Amino acid sequence: MKTLFRFLTLTVAVAFLCIGCGSKFTWENYARVEIGMTKDQVSEILGNTKDKREMDAPGLGKQETWTYGSMPGMISGEDEYMFVITFLNGKVSNKMSR
């Protein structure tokens, strides 16, 4: 009986851990990103990205570009998609998808 209880407890724990395992990198989430959102809001929707680039835009302020995904077929040979979110002074100023 103790073994069954331990097994069920472990199964439930693993299920709860995996609830948040789904990728946030989806077309549906990309559509939720709106001009004027903050970087924190975008991170909440799409998750974090390792590809972040910063530069000073003369006369405009700080520009940062976040890229999610990769170009079609470059890595896996499959049709993949890519989202590019541009921030100006910490707020979304543009978004593109391929």
BELWOKA-V991009 format. One record per residue. BURIAL is I if it has 9 or more other ideal C-beta (glycine too) atoms within 8 Angstrom, else O. Layout:
BEGIN
[[BURIAL] [BURIAL]]
END
This chain:
BEGIN
[[O] [O] [O] [O] [O] [O] [O] [O] [O] [O] [O] [O] [O] [O] [O] [O] [O] [O] [O] [O] [O] [O] [O] [O] [I] [O] [O] [O] [I] [I] [O] [O] [I] [O] [O] [O] [I] [O] [I] [O] [O] [I] [I] [O] [I] [I] [I] [O] [I] [O] [O] [I] [O] [O] [O] [O] [I] [O] [O] [O] [O] [I] [I] [I] [I] [I] [I] [I] [O] [O] [O] [O] [I] [O] [O] [O] [O] [O] [O] [I] [I] [I] [I] [I] [I] [I] [I] [I] [O] [O] [I] [I] [O] [O] [I] [O] [I] [O]]
END
